[in-house]
Amino acid sequence: MHEFKILNVVVVLGLSFVSASCSAAAECSKEVFGCFTSQPKPLTMKLCESSKGYYLEQFIVDGEQLGKVKQQVTLFKTSYHRSMVDEHSVEFQILNTKVIVSDYHSEELGEIIDELSVTVIENGEKKYFECEGKSFSGLSSLENTSK
């Protein structure tokens, strides 16, 4: 009977550890990019950084969840700079869908343009979403990577 109680305690502690590990991995320590659109279709996307890497907190297009909730992703980040123009982009893959998120800033020709966007490429078809409202980007703070 004593051995059964010890086994019970070990199992409960083990499950508690696994549960705590899973929730810690999915905790957003830094919001990297968020995009909210209503056109051409509603899109909600939030990319986060945790102690274990990057993951999608949310990715819903036209009411449909792409990939798993809190899905870990590998990011490929690039930057482009020229006089008065900065662009930071991140690319990642979810199953057979390629996703590119972009943060573009220009002050050329006396006009200031700040544009956040998401491009979804699936089966060769591109869908472009220009982010609106409370969208945000922290892409400029990420290090560039190579494939």
C-alpha positions as CSV (number, residue, x, y, z in Angstrom):
1,M,0.0,0.0,0.0
2,H,2.9,2.4,0.9
3,E,4.5,1.7,-2.5
4,F,1.2,2.6,-4.3
5,K,1.1,5.9,-2.5
6,I,4.7,6.7,-3.5
7,L,3.9,5.8,-7.1
8,N,0.8,8.0,-7.0
9,V,2.9,11.0,-5.7
10,V,5.6,10.4,-8.4
11,V,2.9,10.3,-11.2
12,V,1.2,13.4,-9.9
13,L,4.5,15.3,-9.6
14,G,5.5,14.1,-13.1
15,L,2.2,15.3,-14.6
16,S,2.5,18.6,-12.8
17,F,6.0,19.1,-14.2
18,V,4.9,18.3,-17.7
19,S,1.9,20.6,-17.4
20,A,4.1,23.5,-16.0
21,S,6.6,22.9,-18.8
22,C,3.9,23.0,-21.5
23,S,2.4,26.2,-20.2
24,A,5.8,27.9,-19.8
25,A,6.7,27.1,-23.4
26,A,3.5,28.7,-24.6
27,E,3.8,31.9,-22.5
28,C,4.3,35.0,-24.7
29,S,7.3,36.8,-23.2
30,K,7.5,39.2,-26.2
31,E,4.9,40.1,-28.8
32,V,6.9,40.1,-32.1
33,F,4.1,40.9,-34.6
34,G,0.4,41.3,-34.6
35,C,-1.9,41.9,-37.6
36,F,-5.6,42.5,-37.7
37,T,-7.5,43.1,-40.9
38,S,-11.1,43.2,-42.2
39,Q,-10.3,43.1,-45.9
40,P,-10.0,41.3,-48.3
41,K,-10.9,38.7,-45.6
42,P,-10.8,39.0,-41.8
43,L,-7.3,38.0,-40.5
44,T,-6.0,37.9,-36.9
45,M,-2.4,36.9,-36.4
46,K,-0.1,37.2,-33.4
47,L,3.5,36.0,-33.4
48,C,5.2,35.7,-30.0
49,E,8.6,34.9,-28.6
50,S,9.0,32.6,-25.6
51,S,12.1,31.2,-23.8
52,K,11.8,28.2,-26.2
53,G,11.6,30.2,-29.5
54,Y,8.9,31.7,-31.7
55,Y,5.3,30.6,-32.0
56,L,2.0,31.6,-33.4
57,E,-0.3,32.7,-30.5
58,Q,-3.1,33.1,-33.1
59,F,-3.5,32.8,-36.8
60,I,-7.1,33.0,-38.1
61,V,-8.0,33.8,-41.7
62,D,-11.7,34.3,-42.5
63,G,-12.8,32.5,-39.3
64,E,-10.5,29.4,-39.9
65,Q,-7.5,28.7,-37.7
66,L,-4.3,28.0,-39.7
67,G,-2.1,25.4,-38.1
68,K,-2.3,24.6,-34.4
69,V,-2.9,27.2,-31.7
70,K,0.4,28.1,-30.1
71,Q,2.3,26.4,-32.9
72,Q,6.1,26.8,-32.7
73,V,7.6,28.2,-35.9
74,T,11.1,28.7,-37.3
75,L,11.6,32.3,-38.5
76,F,13.8,33.5,-41.3
77,K,14.3,37.2,-40.9
78,T,15.7,39.6,-43.5
79,S,16.1,43.4,-43.6
80,Y,16.4,45.9,-46.5
81,H,17.8,49.4,-46.0
82,R,18.4,52.3,-48.3
83,S,18.2,56.0,-47.8
84,M,14.8,56.8,-46.2
85,V,13.5,53.2,-46.5
86,D,13.5,50.3,-44.1
87,E,11.8,47.0,-44.5
88,H,12.0,44.0,-42.1
89,S,10.4,40.7,-43.1
90,V,10.0,37.3,-41.5
91,E,9.1,34.1,-43.3
92,F,7.9,30.8,-41.9
93,Q,6.0,27.7,-42.9
94,I,2.9,26.1,-41.5
95,L,2.4,22.7,-43.1
96,N,2.2,23.5,-46.9
97,T,1.6,27.2,-46.3
98,K,4.3,29.8,-46.6
99,V,3.8,33.0,-44.6
100,I,5.6,36.3,-45.0
101,V,5.1,39.1,-42.5
102,S,6.5,42.5,-43.3
103,D,7.2,45.9,-41.6
104,Y,7.8,48.6,-44.2
105,H,8.7,52.3,-43.5
106,S,9.5,54.9,-46.1
107,E,10.0,58.7,-46.0
108,E,10.8,59.0,-49.7
109,L,9.3,61.9,-51.8
110,G,8.3,63.7,-48.7
111,E,5.6,61.1,-47.9
112,I,5.7,58.9,-44.7
113,I,4.5,55.4,-45.3
114,D,4.3,52.8,-42.5
115,E,2.8,49.5,-43.7
116,L,2.5,46.2,-41.9
117,S,1.4,43.2,-44.0
118,V,1.0,39.5,-44.2
119,T,1.3,37.4,-47.3
120,V,0.0,33.8,-47.3
121,I,1.1,31.6,-50.1
122,E,-0.7,28.3,-50.5
123,N,-0.6,26.0,-53.5
124,G,1.0,28.8,-55.5
125,E,-1.8,31.2,-54.7
126,K,-0.8,34.5,-52.9
127,K,-3.2,36.3,-50.5
128,Y,-2.0,39.7,-49.4
129,F,-3.3,41.4,-46.2
130,E,-2.5,44.9,-45.2
131,C,-2.7,45.2,-41.4
132,E,-5.1,47.8,-39.9
133,G,-5.8,49.5,-36.6
134,K,-4.0,48.1,-33.5
135,S,-1.5,46.0,-35.5
136,F,2.0,46.2,-34.3
137,S,5.6,45.1,-35.2
138,G,8.8,44.4,-33.3
139,L,10.5,42.8,-36.3
140,S,13.2,45.5,-36.4
141,S,14.5,44.2,-33.0
142,L,15.1,40.6,-34.4
143,E,18.4,39.5,-35.7
144,N,18.6,38.6,-39.4
145,T,18.9,34.9,-40.2
146,S,19.7,32.8,-43.3
147,K,18.0,29.8,-44.6
